[in-house]
Amino acid sequence: MVLLLGWLSLASFSSFFFLSAAFRLSVHTLRAVYKRIELCYTVGMKAYSQDLRQRVLRAVDAGQTQAEIAKTFAVSVATIKRYLKQLRETGHVQPKAIPGRPAKKGAVLQAHLRAQLEAHPDATREEHCQLFQAAYGIEVSTASISRARAVLGWTRKKRPSLPANRIKRLERPGASKPAG
């Protein structure tokens, strides 16, 4: 099964018609599995969409069993139970906040970094760290600068390339200095 999942992640969707016949799986099930695998390999684990959550709950209301729903939507039975519990307790099935302490530097960095980037477009990440600490008294790492710059959509400044130095032709092949 692991080999099958590995192959599915690399296969094109047209190959699923072969798999549906070989493993007696419906195209809908294979499509759902393919989407889940692609999601895991491309962007990491994210919360299921609100649309999927609502479709799962509508299927429960329609009287389908949790096992059928899990197979149809390629989610686990535990996920369905969690949605039902969350609906009972809170009245909605919105994704929960990511646990952990809130970022202290991130909000300040993103609020003020754009102006600093515009004022000093040729500064390195290390120089931006020093400038930010001098201006706001908060020490940030180069990784924090990179992450904040990515969120802002600011790409690294590329200086215009200079013309290549002309290399003097050597008089004799293999010589280390021009003859002369």
Legacy VTK file of the C-alpha trace (Angstrom):
# vtk DataFile Version 3.0
C-alpha trace
ASCII
DATASET POLYDATA
POINTS 180 float
0.000 0.000 0.000
2.890 2.353 0.775
4.312 1.772 -2.681
0.905 2.474 -4.163
0.652 5.770 -2.290
4.164 6.728 -3.359
3.304 5.932 -6.944
0.036 7.864 -6.703
1.889 10.978 -5.631
3.975 10.859 -8.792
1.350 9.599 -11.206
-0.810 11.678 -13.447
-4.533 11.693 -12.938
-5.076 9.794 -16.177
-3.378 6.769 -14.605
-6.190 6.527 -12.081
-8.530 4.933 -14.592
-6.145 1.976 -14.683
-6.041 1.885 -10.881
-9.816 2.048 -10.575
-10.103 -1.141 -12.619
-7.109 -2.884 -11.026
-8.077 -2.206 -7.406
-11.853 -1.903 -7.892
-11.897 1.622 -6.527
-14.207 4.325 -7.752
-12.767 7.249 -9.667
-14.246 9.569 -7.034
-12.341 7.773 -4.263
-9.106 7.834 -6.243
-9.546 11.519 -7.018
-10.041 12.273 -3.319
-6.958 10.214 -2.374
-4.922 11.946 -5.076
-5.946 15.374 -3.789
-5.029 14.471 -0.207
-1.643 13.093 -1.252
-0.873 16.140 -3.368
-1.869 18.394 -0.482
0.534 16.589 1.836
3.443 16.654 -0.611
3.061 20.194 -1.907
2.077 22.439 0.979
2.176 20.322 4.098
-0.752 19.662 6.341
-3.437 22.324 6.392
-6.927 22.445 7.797
-9.630 20.969 5.598
-11.637 23.566 3.696
-14.864 24.950 5.058
-16.648 23.577 1.987
-15.473 20.027 2.736
-16.514 20.363 6.367
-19.995 21.485 5.331
-20.330 18.650 2.793
-19.351 16.112 5.464
-21.977 17.508 7.846
-24.645 17.513 5.108
-23.859 13.851 4.433
-24.297 13.087 8.151
-27.639 14.924 8.101
-28.656 12.929 5.019
-28.251 9.731 7.028
-25.077 8.265 5.555
-22.895 6.242 7.897
-19.633 7.727 9.086
-17.690 4.963 7.338
-19.350 5.792 4.001
-18.683 9.496 4.473
-15.062 8.835 5.400
-14.580 6.774 2.250
-16.407 9.255 0.007
-14.537 12.351 1.186
-11.202 10.666 2.052
-11.272 11.827 5.664
-11.014 9.716 8.781
-13.954 8.688 10.943
-12.209 10.506 13.800
-12.353 13.727 11.763
-16.104 13.301 11.275
-16.583 12.689 15.000
-14.485 15.761 15.776
-16.627 17.908 13.440
-19.828 16.668 15.074
-18.474 17.351 18.560
-17.274 20.812 17.552
-20.671 21.575 15.993
-22.452 20.517 19.191
-20.140 22.518 21.467
-19.552 25.693 19.459
-22.255 25.769 16.804
-19.763 25.903 13.915
-16.948 23.875 12.369
-14.414 26.612 11.714
-10.748 25.556 11.845
-9.184 26.117 15.227
-6.321 28.541 15.742
-2.843 27.081 15.499
-1.656 26.438 19.051
1.331 28.195 20.511
2.216 31.539 21.900
1.580 34.556 19.701
4.536 36.008 17.845
5.990 39.029 19.573
8.338 40.256 16.879
6.419 39.197 13.777
3.665 41.812 13.887
6.070 44.671 14.662
8.516 43.462 12.026
5.894 43.219 9.302
4.413 46.598 10.223
7.707 48.479 9.928
9.943 46.417 7.650
8.465 47.623 4.340
9.490 51.216 5.038
12.967 50.049 5.997
13.263 47.926 2.853
12.219 50.880 0.695
14.678 53.185 2.450
17.581 50.722 2.215
16.960 48.459 -0.795
20.589 47.331 -1.149
21.112 46.407 2.518
21.828 42.784 3.357
19.740 40.773 5.800
22.365 41.293 8.489
22.305 45.047 7.897
18.491 45.024 8.086
18.732 43.228 11.433
21.068 45.930 12.754
18.909 48.738 11.345
15.770 47.251 12.890
17.413 46.852 16.269
18.710 50.435 16.176
15.305 51.832 15.186
12.959 49.741 17.364
15.158 48.154 20.034
14.105 44.636 19.050
16.746 42.094 18.089
15.675 39.975 15.103
17.431 37.198 13.238
18.202 37.045 9.544
15.652 34.234 9.264
12.980 36.534 10.726
13.882 39.191 8.175
13.613 36.599 5.389
10.213 35.341 6.573
8.812 38.863 6.977
10.176 39.850 3.564
8.476 36.809 2.003
5.144 37.684 3.643
5.445 41.222 2.304
6.152 39.858 -1.173
9.489 41.648 -1.276
12.084 39.813 -3.327
15.783 40.044 -2.674
17.403 42.954 -4.430
19.604 41.804 -7.238
22.255 44.289 -8.158
22.810 44.822 -11.857
25.579 42.609 -13.081
28.796 44.267 -14.077
30.466 43.528 -17.390
32.781 40.567 -17.126
36.450 41.357 -16.768
38.331 40.812 -19.945
40.824 38.041 -19.571
44.066 38.675 -21.362
44.793 36.066 -23.962
47.752 33.946 -23.105
50.414 33.706 -25.788
51.213 30.060 -25.322
48.823 27.376 -24.181
49.125 26.457 -20.506
51.194 29.497 -19.606
50.366 31.171 -16.323
51.443 34.634 -17.445
51.247 36.323 -20.777
54.481 36.115 -22.706
56.146 39.213 -22.760
LINES 1 181
180 0 1 2 3 4 5 6 7 8 9 10 11 12 13 14 15 16 17 18 19 20 21 22 23 24 25 26 27 28 29 30 31 32 33 34 35 36 37 38 39 40 41 42 43 44 45 46 47 48 49 50 51 52 53 54 55 56 57 58 59 60 61 62 63 64 65 66 67 68 69 70 71 72 73 74 75 76 77 78 79 80 81 82 83 84 85 86 87 88 89 90 91 92 93 94 95 96 97 98 99 100 101 102 103 104 105 106 107 108 109 110 111 112 113 114 115 116 117 118 119 120 121 122 123 124 125 126 127 128 129 130 131 132 133 134 135 136 137 138 139 140 141 142 143 144 145 146 147 148 149 150 151 152 153 154 155 156 157 158 159 160 161 162 163 164 165 166 167 168 169 170 171 172 173 174 175 176 177 178 179
